[in-house]
Amino acid sequence: MLPETQRQAQRRLRIIAGQVEALQRQIEEDRYCMDVLDLSLSIQKALRSLDTLVLEGHLRTHVLEQMTQGESERAINELLRLYKVQGPAEGSS
């Protein structure tokens, strides 16, 4: 992982960790369900943003390297595995 990507990922993880702690407090305090859901959805969006950051870094470094060094099948298999786990992007048909 490139140092800048790692720095950004760590920053996002600290924010997400704070959000998860807040969510735990909300549940312990039996807060209003919509407040809990709002925060939970925000955390999920933040995690997707982190995934995008890491994936972009992977494409720009490892996948590019694999493609140029004759390991294109490995790169394709990794991306297909990710696609199968994640599924198609929202809104695609």
Phi, psi and omega in degrees: 000134178296146183305320180292320177296318179297318178298315179295319180296317179296321178297314180296321179295323177297319179296315180298318179300318177296321178294320179295320177298319178296321179296318178299318178297317180301318181291318179298325181272004180053049180291165180304133186306319182294326176295318179297314180296320178302314181291319178300316179294325176296320178296316179298320178295320179295321177294320177296323178295319176297316177303316180298317179300312181294318179297317178300316177298320180295316180296318184284342182245284188295314182294316178301315178298315180298318181294321182278345180252022175078016179251037184298325180296321177297314180299315180297315180298320178296315181292323176295320177300316179298316180298318180294324179287315185276324185087175181293158179298150178300139177088353179271154179233000000 
